[in-house]
Amino acid sequence: PRLIPAVAAKDPMPPWTNPAAVSWAGMRGVVTLAAAFILPPETEHREVLILIALVVVGATLLIQGSTLPWVLRHLGLAGPDPAEDALQAASVQQRAASAGLARLDELIADTDSDAVVDRLRRRSDERSEAMWERLGGGDETPSQGYARLRIEMIAAERKELIRLRDSGHIHDDVMRKVIAAIDIEETVLDLGQTWSGKATESEFISAEAHSGCEHMQELSQTPSPRTPQGCEECLEEGLRWVHLRLCMTCGHVGCCDSSVGKHASSHFHQTQDPVIRSFEPGETWEWCYLDEVLG
């Protein structure tokens, strides 16, 4: 099917190294062995056929199995990259949040409560910020701290509900409905904790990553950070930051959107300098505010 241009455009042919690795990893002789065992006892040379099938399976396990890591290394295949996954997840979440907020702007009516709209915007921002937090190093992030404390609160709430049920203050059906709601919240928090492991980026972003953003292509050199010791505004105001971002136009160092000040975003809105780079140790990823492109 990939010979058809329309199909190839949607599902391009993988590099030859991928099927080569799958072929080398596959066991040989399994079907032959199963077929040999179901041969009637009177079949001529049945024992020899079974022995041959066993030898093929054993050779596959010993030879191909023991050499598989060597083959994968020489084919240039690598396992999943947590840093790349985290970068892509953050970028995709940012785009999805932008689409959701744009739709919200279309739906807002005069009868809608400002508090409800603000809550929806804040929740959308929090999901995006939680993704970006995974890219930084350091201590516990705000999202991780929230999840840790909220899970402890849920445990206390569940214990109190069971106590009220056992003492006869509430019916068992009522308790189950309330617990079902907090169980769902706990499940969401657990999933977030699974995703919340830090991902330290390696130098994997190629030049092609900038091909879709002219602002990144125009970057010639990295400016000197104006305040290499931390966020410029946080240092002046005595605030703490979570992660740092470097403006690739003027060298302003600002804190991320998970920080109280959100000074990197504020700097963009004031100056329209489009591109920032992570100012965390070991990270080189960039983000264009105007094109919403990760590089």
N, C-alpha and C positions, 0 to 999 in steps of 0.2 A: 504493500500500500504506500510506502514512503516514496516509491518511484513516481507517484502522482504528485505534481507540484503543490496542489492545495493541501494534501495530507502532509507533505514534507514541511510545509510552512508552519503548520500547527504542531507537528510532532517530528522534529528533525532527527536525522540519523545520529545515533550516539557514536562517539569515537570508537575505533576498532579495539581499543584497549579494554573497554567495558565487556563486550561479549567474550573476549579472550580470557578475561579474569573469571567470568561466570563459567565458561567451558572448563577451565582448569580446576575450578572448585567443585564441579559436579562429580558425583561418584559414577563409576562405570560398572556395568555388570549386574546391577541390582535387579532389573527386570529379567535378565537372563537367568540369574540365580533362582528367582521365584518361578520362572517357567520350568527350569530344570527339576525343581522339587515336585512339581505336579505331573511330571512325566510318569506314565504307567511303569510299574516295576519291571515289566517284560521288555521295556525299551532297550535296544542294543546300545551298549556303552553309556548307560545312564550314569553310572558312578563317575566315569571320566568327564562327562559333561558338567556334573555338579562340581567336581574338583576344579575344572577350568573356570567356572563362574566364581568359585570361592577365591581362586588365585587372582582373578581380575579385580574383585572387590577389595581384597587385601592389599594388592599393589596400589590401588587408587588411594586407599587410606594412608598407607605408609609413605609412598613416594610423593603423590600430589599433595597430600595433607601436610607433610613436613616441609615441602618446598613452597607452599602457597604464600607465606609472608615474603619470601625472597622474590617470587614472581610479581607480587603486587608492588613491591618497592621498585623493581626494574621497569614495570609498566608505568610508573609515575602516578599510581592511584593512591589517594589519601582517604582517610576516614572522615566522618563528619567533623566540621570545624565549628566548635561552639561560638567562636567570635563572629564568624561569618553569619551563622544562624541568628545570633543576637542582633547584628547590624541589620539584616534583612527584616527581622521581626519588628524592630523599632521603626524602620523606614515604612514598612507596610502599614503598621498601626497608625503612624502619623498621617499617611494618606487617607486611610479609612476614617480617622477622626475628622479630618478636614471635610471629607464628603458628608459625614454625618452632621457636622455643624452647619454646613451649607444648606442641607435639607432642613435643619431646624430653623434656620433663618427664613426659609420659604414658608414654613408651617406656622410660625408665630402669629397669633392674632391678638387683637386688643383685649380679648377676654382671658388670655393666658396669664397666669400669675408670674410676676418677675422672679419670685423666689423659685418657682418650678424651673423656669428657663435657666436661671443661674445655676441651679443644682445640676441640670443636664449638661451644661457647658463644663462645669467643674468636674463632673464624673468623667466626661470625655477626655479632659486634660489629664486627669489622674491616670487613666489607662495608658496614655501615651508616655507620660513621665515614668511610669513603672517600667516600661520597656527600655527607655533610655538609661535608667538607673543601672540596668544589668551590665552596661558597658564600662562602668567605672570600677576602680579599685576602692580600697579603704574599708571602713567599718560598715555596720548595718545601715542599709538605706532606709528612708522614710517608709517606703512600701513594705519592706521586710519588718520594720518595727511595728507598723500598724497591724500586719497579719499576725505577728507573734502575740501582741497584746489582745487583739480581738479574739483569737482562738482561746486564750485563757479566760476571757470574759464569757465566751460561749459555753465553755465547760462549767463555769459557775452557774450560768443561766439554766443549763440542762439539769444540773444537780438540784437546783431550787425547784424546778418544775416537777421533778420526780418526787421531791419531798412533799410538795403541795398535793400531788396525786395520792401519795401513800397516806397522808393525814386526812384525806377525804375532803379537802377544800375545793378541788376541781375534779371533773369527771375524766376518766381515762381517754375518751375520745377527744376532749378539748386539749389535753396535754399532748396527744399525738399530733394534732394539727399545728400546735405552736412549735413543737420540736421539729416537725417536718420543715418548717420555714428556716429555723436556725441550722438544721442539717444541710440544707441547700447552700446557705451562706458559708458554712464551714468547708463544704466541698469546693466551692469556688476559691476560698482562701488557700486550701491545700494545693489546688492546681497552680495557683499563683506562686506558692512556695517552691513547687517543682520547677517552675520557670525562672525562679529568682536567683539561681546561681550566677555568680559573676563570670563574665567571659572576657578574658584579656586578649586584646586584638593583636594579631601578628601582621607582618607586612604582606598582606595578601591582596590588597586592592590594586588592580592594574590600571594602566593608563586608559584602557577602554571604559573604565567605570566613570570617567569624567566626560565621555563623549556626548552625553545628553544634556550637559549644562555648560553654557558658554561662560558663566561666571567662574566656574572652576577651571576651565581651560585658560582663562585669562590670567590665572595666578602664576606669577613668575618666581616668587620667593616667599619664604615665611617671614613675616615681620617680627621684629623683636618685641617680646611681651613688655608692656608698660609696667606691669606689676607682677613680676614672676613669682612673688611670694604668695599670691592669692588673688581673689576677686577684688577689683579696684574699689567698688562701692561698699562691699562688705567690710573691707579693711577700714574704710572711713566711718562706717556706721556701727562697727562693732558686732556685725552679724556673722553667723557661721554658714558655710556653704557645704553642699554635698559633693558635686563635681564641678570642674572648671572647663570653660570653653574660651578659645582664643579667636578673636576677630582677625581674619586673614587680610583685612584692608588696613587697619590702623594699629593692630597689636593690643587692643583692649582685652583684658582678661575679665570675664564675667562668670557668674555662677549659673548653673543649669536650672531648668524649670522645676526640678524637684527641690530646689533650695528656696528659702523664704523670699529672698530678694528677686529671683528670676532676672538677674541683671544682664545676662547674655541676650535674652529676648528683648528686654527693654532697650538695650543698646541698638539692636537692629531696628526697632520701631522708631528710634530717635534719629538714626543716621542712615538707615537703608543700606548699610554695608551687608552684602548678601551672604557671605560664606563664613562659617566658623569651623574651627578644627578642635577636636578634643585636646584639652591641655592636661590630660591625665597621663601618668608615666606608662610608656609602652603602647600608647594608642595614637593612631594617625588618621582615623576616619574624619571625614568632613561632611558638613551639611549645608545645603543652600536653602535659605529661608524663602527666596522668591520662587524657585523652581520645585522646592520640596524634593530634592534629589540627594541621595546619599552617595558619597564618593570616598 
